[in-house]
Amino acid sequence: MKRLFAITYRIILLCFCFLTLSSSSCAQRSVNFLQSPTLQQNMSPPPIPAVVTFCGELVPMECFDVRESLRREMNSLSYWHSSMIYTMQLSGRYLEIIENLLKECEAPDDLKYLCIAESNLQNLVSPSKAAGFWQFLAGTARDFGLHVTSEVDERYNLEKATRAACQYLKNARDKFGSWTMAAAAYNVGMGHIAGQIATQKQNSYYDLHLNVETARYVYRAVAYKIIMQNPETYGFYVPKNDFQPLKYIEMEVTGPVNWISFAETHNTNYKLLRMFNPWIIDTKLSSSKTYTVKIPTTRN
């Protein structure tokens, strides 16, 4: 019994010594790391133009608060490298589509930067359940003619959502008198902007006290415009056609239909069918409605 106790004691003592040495070694490595040379970085505030416009309207750069608000967004986007690069890559695939639709709707080309500010050209879903490139809430989407069901969500249809966004923004521009105010209304709602105008007795976006998100919204769109029009000035060297436009044919399809079988019949797969038609949100279409479907022609 005494022999067993002695062996156990020695084992415990050896374990204690090992842990002490190991801890000391880790501490030493930590100390050595903390004592390594200071990281060298050459970072400075990005330049901003003296004259800035949005949808043909002057941004009042003579006002210090306006300059500082724009600088904040320029700082954020200029040094958010991974996101900016990916957005620029996606722009080669989607921006021309949006530009053509804005022209078709007789809306300013700069509104494409609102779309980028909303979603970075991705089919995102916000915490408030706004969805798609243009971040429509379901109720607003239906108000502007988009189908939102358990099987189809046209907030993810770029062409239809862009036309709906144009109509909303044109209505807001008619109501508030400027595209800048229309953009603010797009972010927070026409009713809210109308209420703030009545309360604060100001009708310029740049003179209104608004919630943080809306107060930054137009500046963020303007910052995207400045950087994406002058990418190399801000250190971004992204090939214009890094992401090629998708190649497809269009077909009118009337339900009911099983999309997995449909994809197989047309020499593609459900994954690519969803990528080309993100408004399809289920494996089937039960209704007898007719939709225009993009069918991939190549994967090269």
Contacts in CASP RR format, 6 or more apart in sequence:
PFRMAT RR
TARGET T0000
AUTHOR 0000-0000-0000
METHOD contacts of the structure
MODEL  1
MKRLFAITYRIILLCFCFLTLSSSSCAQRSVNFLQSPTLQQNMSPPPIPA
VVTFCGELVPMECFDVRESLRREMNSLSYWHSSMIYTMQLSGRYLEIIEN
LLKECEAPDDLKYLCIAESNLQNLVSPSKAAGFWQFLAGTARDFGLHVTS
EVDERYNLEKATRAACQYLKNARDKFGSWTMAAAAYNVGMGHIAGQIATQ
KQNSYYDLHLNVETARYVYRAVAYKIIMQNPETYGFYVPKNDFQPLKYIE
MEVTGPVNWISFAETHNTNYKLLRMFNPWIIDTKLSSSKTYTVKIPTTRN
43 79 0 8 1.000
45 71 0 8 1.000
45 74 0 8 1.000
45 75 0 8 1.000
46 74 0 8 1.000
46 75 0 8 1.000
46 78 0 8 1.000
46 227 0 8 1.000
46 234 0 8 1.000
47 233 0 8 1.000
48 67 0 8 1.000
48 70 0 8 1.000
48 71 0 8 1.000
48 74 0 8 1.000
48 226 0 8 1.000
49 226 0 8 1.000
50 61 0 8 1.000
51 58 0 8 1.000
51 61 0 8 1.000
52 58 0 8 1.000
52 59 0 8 1.000
52 61 0 8 1.000
52 70 0 8 1.000
52 222 0 8 1.000
52 226 0 8 1.000
53 59 0 8 1.000
53 110 0 8 1.000
54 110 0 8 1.000
54 179 0 8 1.000
54 180 0 8 1.000
54 183 0 8 1.000
54 218 0 8 1.000
54 221 0 8 1.000
54 222 0 8 1.000
54 225 0 8 1.000
55 108 0 8 1.000
55 110 0 8 1.000
55 111 0 8 1.000
55 179 0 8 1.000
55 180 0 8 1.000
55 183 0 8 1.000
56 108 0 8 1.000
56 110 0 8 1.000
56 179 0 8 1.000
57 178 0 8 1.000
57 179 0 8 1.000
57 180 0 8 1.000
59 66 0 8 1.000
59 70 0 8 1.000
59 206 0 8 1.000
59 222 0 8 1.000
60 66 0 8 1.000
60 206 0 8 1.000
61 67 0 8 1.000
61 70 0 8 1.000
63 206 0 8 1.000
66 206 0 8 1.000
69 215 0 8 1.000
69 216 0 8 1.000
69 219 0 8 1.000
70 219 0 8 1.000
70 222 0 8 1.000
70 223 0 8 1.000
72 216 0 8 1.000
72 219 0 8 1.000
73 216 0 8 1.000
73 219 0 8 1.000
73 220 0 8 1.000
73 222 0 8 1.000
73 223 0 8 1.000
74 223 0 8 1.000
74 226 0 8 1.000
74 227 0 8 1.000
76 220 0 8 1.000
76 223 0 8 1.000
77 83 0 8 1.000
77 84 0 8 1.000
77 220 0 8 1.000
77 223 0 8 1.000
77 224 0 8 1.000
77 227 0 8 1.000
78 84 0 8 1.000
78 227 0 8 1.000
78 234 0 8 1.000
83 120 0 8 1.000
84 227 0 8 1.000
84 236 0 8 1.000
85 236 0 8 1.000
85 238 0 8 1.000
86 120 0 8 1.000
87 116 0 8 1.000
87 120 0 8 1.000
87 121 0 8 1.000
87 224 0 8 1.000
87 228 0 8 1.000
88 228 0 8 1.000
88 231 0 8 1.000
88 236 0 8 1.000
88 238 0 8 1.000
88 242 0 8 1.000
89 238 0 8 1.000
89 242 0 8 1.000
89 243 0 8 1.000
90 120 0 8 1.000
90 121 0 8 1.000
90 122 0 8 1.000
90 243 0 8 1.000
91 116 0 8 1.000
91 121 0 8 1.000
91 228 0 8 1.000
92 240 0 8 1.000
92 241 0 8 1.000
92 242 0 8 1.000
92 243 0 8 1.000
92 244 0 8 1.000
92 245 0 8 1.000
93 121 0 8 1.000
93 243 0 8 1.000
93 244 0 8 1.000
93 245 0 8 1.000
93 246 0 8 1.000
94 121 0 8 1.000
94 133 0 8 1.000
94 158 0 8 1.000
95 112 0 8 1.000
95 121 0 8 1.000
96 245 0 8 1.000
97 158 0 8 1.000
97 159 0 8 1.000
97 162 0 8 1.000
97 245 0 8 1.000
98 112 0 8 1.000
98 115 0 8 1.000
98 133 0 8 1.000
98 158 0 8 1.000
98 162 0 8 1.000
99 109 0 8 1.000
99 112 0 8 1.000
101 159 0 8 1.000
101 162 0 8 1.000
101 163 0 8 1.000
101 166 0 8 1.000
102 108 0 8 1.000
102 109 0 8 1.000
102 111 0 8 1.000
102 112 0 8 1.000
102 162 0 8 1.000
102 166 0 8 1.000
103 109 0 8 1.000
104 163 0 8 1.000
105 162 0 8 1.000
105 163 0 8 1.000
105 166 0 8 1.000
105 167 0 8 1.000
105 170 0 8 1.000
107 166 0 8 1.000
107 169 0 8 1.000
107 170 0 8 1.000
108 179 0 8 1.000
110 179 0 8 1.000
110 221 0 8 1.000
110 225 0 8 1.000
111 165 0 8 1.000
111 166 0 8 1.000
111 169 0 8 1.000
111 179 0 8 1.000
111 183 0 8 1.000
113 221 0 8 1.000
113 222 0 8 1.000
113 224 0 8 1.000
113 225 0 8 1.000
113 228 0 8 1.000
114 165 0 8 1.000
114 169 0 8 1.000
114 183 0 8 1.000
114 186 0 8 1.000
114 221 0 8 1.000
115 121 0 8 1.000
115 133 0 8 1.000
115 134 0 8 1.000
115 162 0 8 1.000
115 165 0 8 1.000
116 221 0 8 1.000
116 224 0 8 1.000
116 228 0 8 1.000
117 217 0 8 1.000
117 220 0 8 1.000
117 221 0 8 1.000
117 224 0 8 1.000
118 133 0 8 1.000
118 134 0 8 1.000
118 135 0 8 1.000
119 132 0 8 1.000
119 133 0 8 1.000
119 134 0 8 1.000
119 135 0 8 1.000
121 133 0 8 1.000
122 132 0 8 1.000
122 133 0 8 1.000
123 131 0 8 1.000
123 132 0 8 1.000
123 133 0 8 1.000
123 156 0 8 1.000
123 278 0 8 1.000
124 131 0 8 1.000
124 132 0 8 1.000
124 135 0 8 1.000
125 131 0 8 1.000
125 132 0 8 1.000
126 135 0 8 1.000
128 137 0 8 1.000
129 137 0 8 1.000
129 138 0 8 1.000
130 136 0 8 1.000
130 137 0 8 1.000
131 138 0 8 1.000
131 153 0 8 1.000
131 155 0 8 1.000
131 156 0 8 1.000
132 155 0 8 1.000
132 156 0 8 1.000
132 161 0 8 1.000
132 278 0 8 1.000
133 156 0 8 1.000
133 158 0 8 1.000
133 161 0 8 1.000
133 162 0 8 1.000
134 155 0 8 1.000
134 161 0 8 1.000
134 162 0 8 1.000
134 164 0 8 1.000
134 165 0 8 1.000
136 144 0 8 1.000
136 146 0 8 1.000
136 155 0 8 1.000
136 161 0 8 1.000
136 164 0 8 1.000
136 165 0 8 1.000
138 148 0 8 1.000
138 155 0 8 1.000
139 148 0 8 1.000
140 168 0 8 1.000
141 148 0 8 1.000
141 154 0 8 1.000
141 155 0 8 1.000
141 161 0 8 1.000
141 164 0 8 1.000
142 148 0 8 1.000
144 164 0 8 1.000
144 167 0 8 1.000
144 168 0 8 1.000
145 154 0 8 1.000
145 164 0 8 1.000
146 154 0 8 1.000
146 155 0 8 1.000
146 157 0 8 1.000
146 160 0 8 1.000
146 161 0 8 1.000
146 164 0 8 1.000
147 153 0 8 1.000
147 154 0 8 1.000
147 289 0 8 1.000
148 154 0 8 1.000
148 155 0 8 1.000
149 287 0 8 1.000
150 281 0 8 1.000
150 282 0 8 1.000
151 280 0 8 1.000
151 281 0 8 1.000
151 282 0 8 1.000
151 284 0 8 1.000
151 285 0 8 1.000
151 286 0 8 1.000
151 287 0 8 1.000
152 279 0 8 1.000
152 280 0 8 1.000
152 281 0 8 1.000
152 282 0 8 1.000
152 285 0 8 1.000
152 287 0 8 1.000
152 289 0 8 1.000
152 291 0 8 1.000
153 279 0 8 1.000
153 281 0 8 1.000
154 160 0 8 1.000
154 161 0 8 1.000
154 279 0 8 1.000
155 161 0 8 1.000
155 279 0 8 1.000
156 278 0 8 1.000
156 279 0 8 1.000
156 281 0 8 1.000
157 277 0 8 1.000
157 278 0 8 1.000
157 279 0 8 1.000
160 279 0 8 1.000
165 186 0 8 1.000
168 186 0 8 1.000
169 179 0 8 1.000
169 182 0 8 1.000
169 183 0 8 1.000
169 186 0 8 1.000
170 182 0 8 1.000
171 190 0 8 1.000
172 181 0 8 1.000
172 182 0 8 1.000
172 185 0 8 1.000
172 186 0 8 1.000
172 190 0 8 1.000
172 193 0 8 1.000
173 179 0 8 1.000
173 181 0 8 1.000
173 182 0 8 1.000
175 182 0 8 1.000
175 185 0 8 1.000
175 190 0 8 1.000
175 194 0 8 1.000
176 182 0 8 1.000
176 185 0 8 1.000
176 190 0 8 1.000
176 193 0 8 1.000
176 194 0 8 1.000
176 197 0 8 1.000
176 203 0 8 1.000
178 204 0 8 1.000
178 205 0 8 1.000
180 204 0 8 1.000
180 205 0 8 1.000
180 206 0 8 1.000
180 218 0 8 1.000
181 193 0 8 1.000
181 203 0 8 1.000
181 204 0 8 1.000
181 205 0 8 1.000
183 205 0 8 1.000
183 217 0 8 1.000
183 218 0 8 1.000
183 221 0 8 1.000
184 193 0 8 1.000
184 205 0 8 1.000
184 208 0 8 1.000
184 210 0 8 1.000
184 214 0 8 1.000
184 217 0 8 1.000
184 218 0 8 1.000
185 191 0 8 1.000
185 192 0 8 1.000
185 193 0 8 1.000
187 213 0 8 1.000
187 214 0 8 1.000
187 217 0 8 1.000
188 210 0 8 1.000
188 211 0 8 1.000
188 213 0 8 1.000
188 214 0 8 1.000
196 208 0 8 1.000
196 209 0 8 1.000
196 210 0 8 1.000
197 203 0 8 1.000
197 208 0 8 1.000
200 207 0 8 1.000
200 208 0 8 1.000
200 209 0 8 1.000
202 208 0 8 1.000
205 218 0 8 1.000
209 215 0 8 1.000
227 234 0 8 1.000
227 236 0 8 1.000
231 237 0 8 1.000
231 238 0 8 1.000
246 275 0 8 1.000
246 276 0 8 1.000
246 294 0 8 1.000
246 296 0 8 1.000
247 296 0 8 1.000
247 297 0 8 1.000
247 298 0 8 1.000
248 276 0 8 1.000
248 294 0 8 1.000
248 295 0 8 1.000
248 296 0 8 1.000
248 297 0 8 1.000
249 294 0 8 1.000
249 295 0 8 1.000
249 297 0 8 1.000
250 292 0 8 1.000
250 293 0 8 1.000
250 294 0 8 1.000
250 295 0 8 1.000
251 292 0 8 1.000
251 293 0 8 1.000
251 295 0 8 1.000
252 290 0 8 1.000
252 291 0 8 1.000
252 292 0 8 1.000
252 293 0 8 1.000
253 262 0 8 1.000
253 285 0 8 1.000
253 290 0 8 1.000
253 291 0 8 1.000
253 292 0 8 1.000
253 293 0 8 1.000
254 288 0 8 1.000
254 289 0 8 1.000
254 290 0 8 1.000
254 291 0 8 1.000
255 285 0 8 1.000
255 286 0 8 1.000
255 287 0 8 1.000
255 288 0 8 1.000
255 289 0 8 1.000
255 290 0 8 1.000
256 284 0 8 1.000
256 285 0 8 1.000
256 286 0 8 1.000
256 287 0 8 1.000
256 288 0 8 1.000
257 284 0 8 1.000
257 285 0 8 1.000
258 283 0 8 1.000
258 284 0 8 1.000
259 270 0 8 1.000
259 273 0 8 1.000
259 274 0 8 1.000
259 280 0 8 1.000
259 282 0 8 1.000
259 283 0 8 1.000
259 284 0 8 1.000
259 285 0 8 1.000
260 270 0 8 1.000
260 283 0 8 1.000
262 273 0 8 1.000
262 293 0 8 1.000
263 269 0 8 1.000
263 270 0 8 1.000
263 272 0 8 1.000
263 273 0 8 1.000
266 295 0 8 1.000
268 295 0 8 1.000
268 296 0 8 1.000
270 283 0 8 1.000
272 296 0 8 1.000
272 299 0 8 1.000
273 280 0 8 1.000
273 293 0 8 1.000
273 295 0 8 1.000
273 296 0 8 1.000
274 280 0 8 1.000
276 294 0 8 1.000
276 295 0 8 1.000
276 296 0 8 1.000
277 293 0 8 1.000
277 294 0 8 1.000
279 291 0 8 1.000
280 293 0 8 1.000
285 291 0 8 1.000
END
